[in-house]
């Protein structure tokens, strides 16, 4: 479910039934794609993977021994078959996790995953209940909608001069104050 609903976006834009729900949902989904990776969530990124015919292993560039535990159920994405899906951890080392794989996979030596895969534990927060995050998502949705429908309306640059680029780095900067309490420290690099 998107942080901003189609009904909220439709009401804010004042478009009534002029546009189908699917069109507005695309904008809501795009807003989530921009905002949610910046927020604190219970996931780690794996940099490489390997597997035998019965066991998969994911490798990390940061210590994860205190992040995951044997018996924990995690959701793995971005690693392809036989790794992706809900898995119960059978081993946790300083920089790797292991789990059973199903099917008849061909054994594979350790190799890089590009872009990085994602391993998510149980999430403890629902961003749709956080009004600051919800408003930030709505603001981003409106900006995306305006960029799609009123392409020459532009925005203001730092020096208050008109700029034709609504979808610049300023997109998140406009809502950073609203989401400051929820920002993932891993998203604040650079």
C-alpha positions, 0 to 999 in steps of 0.5 A, a space after each residue: 500500500 502506498 503512503 499516499 492513497 489515490 483518494 488523497 492525491 485526487 482530492 489534493 489535486 482537485 482532478 475529480 474523476 478526470 484521470 483513472 485510478 491507475 494513472 494516479 496510483 503510478 504517481 503514488 508508487 513513484 513517490 514511494 520509490 523516492 521516499 521509502 528508501 530514505 526512511 529507517 527500515 529493518 533491512 541490510 544490503 548484501 554485496 555477493 552470494 553463493 549457493 550449494 544445491 541445498 544451502 544459500 549464502 549471502 555476504 555483506 560488507 558490514 558486520 551483521 552478526 548482531 543484526 540477524 539471528 539463527 531461526 529468524 525469518 527474513 525476506 530476500 529480494 534482488 538476488 534472483 533464484 534460488 535466493 529470493 523469497 522468505 527464508 529461515 536463517 540456519 547460520 549467521 557469521 560476522 559477514 554472512 548468513 546462510 539458509 536452505 534453498 529449494 528446487 534443484 539449483 546449480 551450485 554457484 561460487 561467491 559472486 557479486 550482486 549488482 545492484 545490491 540485494 536486500 535482506 529484510 527482517 520484521 518491520 516494526 514501523 508503518 510509515 502510513 501512520 506517521 503524519 509527517 511522512 504521509 505529508 512528505 509523500 503527498 508533497 512528492 506526489 504533487 511534485 511528480 504530478 506537476 512535472 508530468 502535467 505542467 512541464 513548463 511550470 518549473 520550480 525555484 532554484 536556491 537563488 530564487 531563480 526559476 528552474 525547469 527541473 522539478 525532479 532534481 535533488 531538491 525534490 527530497 530537500 523540500 521534505 527533509 524537515 518533515 522526514 528528519 526524525 525518520 531518516 535512515 543514517 545510511 541514506 545520509 551519505 554525501 
